[in-house]
């Protein structure tokens, strides 16, 4: 093969690989419905006392038993306040996975859940209510009464 043909073959192969990757991304099964017990994860007491609200984006896989696995924090606002509580909350969620979850490669997919921490009523000194992350597949809210 000439150099020109090799380059053309490489470009075509790269295009096929890229289109397969985009197609595979589109085929990702949606995040299954979830349940979590009310008050399963309490708002951190120091954050209530300091009147801190925030959000944490957690990435994870969902096992065939409907539990989060390999959780990690992707983003947290503010830093070093809600991360461990958010991870604990995600571990307590039960996902209603369909019977064909493994066949659809569900356990291999990474999902993102935004855990939002809100105080009610919104404290006047910091009444910027946090919102779920745009890049999240879904969200949960953990709330507490402001003191």
C-alpha positions in Angstrom: 0.0 0.0 0.0 1.2 3.5 -0.7 1.5 6.1 2.0 -1.5 8.0 0.6 -3.7 4.8 0.7 -2.5 4.0 4.3 -3.5 7.5 5.4 -6.9 7.2 3.8 -7.5 3.8 5.3 -6.5 5.2 8.7 -8.9 8.1 8.4 -11.8 5.8 7.3 -11.0 3.4 10.2 -10.9 6.3 12.7 -14.3 7.5 11.4 -15.8 4.1 11.8 -14.4 3.8 15.3 -15.7 7.3 16.3 -19.2 6.6 14.8 -19.3 3.3 16.7 -18.4 5.1 20.0 -21.1 7.8 19.4 -23.6 5.1 18.5 -22.7 3.1 21.6 -23.1 6.2 23.8 -26.6 6.6 22.4 -27.4 3.0 23.2 -26.6 3.5 26.9 -29.6 2.3 29.0 -31.2 5.1 30.9 -30.6 5.3 34.6 -33.3 3.1 36.3 -35.9 4.6 38.7 -34.6 4.9 42.2 -35.9 4.8 45.8 -34.4 6.0 49.0 -35.9 6.0 52.5 -36.9 9.4 53.8 -34.3 10.7 56.2 -31.9 7.9 55.2 -29.1 10.4 55.0 -29.2 13.3 57.4 -28.0 16.7 56.5 -24.6 17.2 58.1 -25.1 19.0 61.5 -22.0 21.3 61.1 -23.4 22.5 57.7 -26.8 23.3 59.3 -25.1 25.1 62.1 -22.9 27.1 59.7 -25.9 27.7 57.3 -24.2 26.0 54.3 -26.0 24.7 51.3 -24.4 23.0 48.3 -24.3 20.1 45.8 -22.2 17.1 44.9 -22.0 15.3 41.6 -21.4 11.5 42.1 -20.5 9.1 39.3 -21.1 5.3 39.8 -22.1 2.0 38.1 -25.3 0.2 39.0 -25.0 -3.5 39.7 -27.5 -6.2 38.7 -28.9 -6.0 42.2 -29.7 -2.3 41.8 -27.0 -0.9 44.0 -24.4 1.8 43.3 -20.9 0.6 42.8 -17.5 2.2 42.3 -18.8 5.6 43.4 -16.6 8.7 43.2 -17.1 12.4 43.5 -16.9 14.3 40.3 -17.7 17.8 41.6 -18.6 19.4 44.9 -19.7 22.9 45.8 -18.4 23.9 48.4 -15.4 21.6 48.7 -14.9 19.4 51.8 -18.4 19.8 53.2 -20.9 17.4 51.7 -18.8 14.8 49.8 -19.0 11.9 52.3 -22.7 12.5 53.0 -23.4 12.5 49.3 -21.5 9.2 48.8 -23.4 7.6 51.7 -26.7 8.8 50.2 -25.8 7.2 46.8 -24.9 4.0 48.5 -28.4 3.9 50.1 -30.3 4.3 46.9 -32.0 1.2 45.4 -32.4 1.2 41.6 -35.2 -0.8 40.0 -33.0 -2.4 37.3 -34.9 -4.3 34.5 -34.5 -8.1 34.1 -32.2 -7.6 31.0 -29.9 -5.1 32.8 -26.8 -7.3 32.4 -27.6 -8.1 28.7 -27.9 -4.3 28.0 -24.5 -3.9 29.7 -26.1 -1.7 32.4 -23.5 -2.6 35.1 -20.7 -1.3 32.8 -22.3 2.1 32.4 -21.3 5.2 34.4 -24.2 7.3 35.7 -24.2 10.7 37.5 -26.4 11.7 40.3 -26.5 15.2 41.6 -27.0 15.3 45.4 -28.4 18.7 46.4 -28.3 20.0 49.9 -30.9 22.6 50.8 -31.9 24.4 53.9 -35.5 25.5 54.5 -36.4 28.3 54.8 -33.6 29.5 52.7 -31.4 31.5 55.0 -31.5 35.3 54.1 -27.7 35.6 54.5 -27.1 32.9 51.9 -30.2 32.5 49.9 -28.6 31.2 46.8 -30.5 27.9 46.4 -28.3 25.2 44.8 -29.5 23.5 41.7 -28.8 20.0 40.4 -25.9 19.6 38.0 -26.8 19.9 34.3 -24.7 16.9 33.4 -26.4 14.6 36.0 -28.7 11.8 34.9 -31.0 12.5 37.9 -30.8 14.2 41.3 -31.9 13.8 44.9 -32.4 16.5 47.5 -31.3 16.3 51.1 -32.8 19.0 53.2 -32.9 20.3 56.7 -34.6 23.1 58.6 -32.4 26.1 58.9 -31.7 27.1 62.5 
